[in-house]
């Protein structure tokens, strides 16, 4: 049965390559927990794509490429949010939160609930699009559309906060 074949192949690859893959991704990212998460996600994707994984010539290279791409994707998401945060100036204080964070929360509150939930799950909790879709009970395409609309709206809202403070 193909499902059993891929499970066995992934389990063997996990035993043989997991530590080295984590070390490589850790060296690339500088964050051990992030490296572990990216490698775990790469193995999960191997299980989700059994034909593709069983057909690759070099499974460790495939896993490494997937894990590094996942780590890059997480880094890019953080960068987008850091840019959004830098656009704002503090004008409302909440104990324990910087002005940037309170502005972000104010902006998020202005988004429609489904868009806000999608943005928070994906960008703040760093969940993959597929997991966000599953948790919200919507399609991957819906999640991507909400993320696109949400990022655009947040950019305008955060710029508005920044402009209001200058």
C-alpha positions in Angstrom: 0.0 0.0 0.0 1.5 3.4 -1.0 0.5 5.1 2.3 2.5 2.5 4.3 5.5 2.9 1.9 5.7 6.6 2.3 5.2 6.3 6.1 8.1 3.9 6.3 10.2 6.0 4.0 9.6 9.2 6.0 10.2 7.4 9.3 13.6 6.1 7.9 14.5 9.5 6.6 13.5 11.0 10.0 15.8 8.6 11.9 18.7 9.1 9.5 18.5 12.8 8.8 16.5 14.7 11.3 19.3 15.9 13.6 21.5 17.0 10.7 18.6 18.8 9.0 17.8 20.7 12.2 21.5 21.6 12.5 21.6 23.0 9.0 18.4 25.0 9.3 19.6 26.2 12.7 22.8 27.4 11.2 20.8 29.2 8.5 18.3 30.8 10.8 20.1 31.2 14.1 16.9 30.1 15.9 16.9 26.5 17.2 13.1 26.3 17.9 12.4 27.7 14.4 14.8 25.2 12.9 13.0 22.3 14.6 9.6 23.6 13.5 10.7 24.0 9.9 12.2 20.5 9.7 9.1 19.0 11.3 6.9 20.8 8.8 9.2 19.4 6.0 8.6 15.9 7.2 4.8 16.6 7.5 4.9 17.8 3.9 6.6 14.6 2.8 3.7 12.6 4.3 1.2 15.0 2.6 2.9 14.4 -0.8 3.7 10.7 -0.8 4.2 10.3 -4.6 6.5 13.3 -4.7 8.6 12.2 -1.7 8.9 8.6 -2.9 10.0 9.7 -6.4 12.8 12.0 -5.3 16.3 10.9 -6.0 17.8 12.5 -2.9 15.3 12.6 0.0 17.7 14.5 2.4 18.2 17.2 -0.2 14.4 17.5 -0.8 13.7 17.7 2.9 16.5 20.3 3.4 15.1 22.4 0.5 11.6 22.3 1.9 12.7 23.1 5.5 14.8 26.0 4.3 12.0 27.3 2.2 9.7 27.1 5.2 12.2 28.9 7.4 12.5 31.7 4.7 8.7 32.0 4.5 8.5 32.4 8.2 11.2 35.0 8.1 9.5 37.0 5.3 6.2 37.0 7.3 8.0 38.4 10.3 9.6 41.0 8.2 6.2 42.1 6.8 4.8 42.6 10.3 8.0 44.3 11.5 7.6 46.8 8.7 3.9 47.4 9.6 4.9 47.9 13.2 7.6 50.4 12.3 5.1 52.6 10.4 3.2 53.4 13.6 4.0 55.8 16.4 2.7 55.2 19.9 -0.2 57.3 21.0 -2.1 54.9 23.2 -0.4 53.0 26.0 -1.1 49.6 27.4 1.0 48.3 30.3 3.5 45.8 29.0 2.9 46.6 25.3 4.8 49.1 23.1 3.0 51.7 21.1 3.7 49.7 18.0 1.8 46.7 19.4 -1.1 48.7 20.6 -1.4 50.4 17.2 -1.3 47.0 15.5 -4.1 45.8 17.9 -6.1 48.9 17.1 -5.6 48.3 13.4 -6.5 44.6 13.7 -9.8 45.5 15.5 -10.8 47.5 12.4 -10.6 44.5 10.2 -13.6 42.2 9.6 -13.5 39.3 12.1 -12.8 36.6 9.5 -9.9 38.6 8.1 -8.6 39.5 11.5 -8.6 35.8 12.7 -6.9 34.7 9.5 -4.1 37.4 9.8 -3.6 36.6 13.5 -3.4 32.9 13.0 -1.0 33.1 10.1 1.2 36.1 10.9 1.2 36.3 14.7 1.0 32.6 15.5 3.0 31.7 12.4 0.7 28.9 11.3 1.0 27.6 7.8 -1.8 28.6 5.4 -3.2 25.0 5.2 -3.4 24.8 9.0 -5.2 28.2 9.2 -7.7 26.9 6.5 -8.3 23.8 8.5 -8.7 25.6 11.8 -11.1 28.1 10.3 -13.0 25.6 8.2 -12.3 27.4 4.9 -10.4 26.7 1.7 -6.7 27.5 1.3 -7.7 30.0 -1.4 -10.0 31.8 1.0 -7.2 32.1 3.5 -4.8 33.5 0.9 -7.4 36.0 -0.2 -8.1 37.1 3.4 -4.4 37.4 4.0 -3.9 39.6 1.0 -6.8 41.8 1.8 -5.8 41.9 5.5 -2.2 42.9 4.7 -3.3 45.7 2.4 -5.8 47.0 4.9 -3.3 46.9 7.8 -0.7 48.7 5.7 -3.2 51.6 5.1 -4.4 51.6 8.7 -0.9 51.5 10.2 0.2 54.3 7.8 -2.8 56.3 9.0 -1.7 55.9 12.6 1.8 57.0 11.6 0.6 60.0 9.6 -1.7 61.0 12.5 1.2 61.2 14.8 3.4 63.4 12.6 
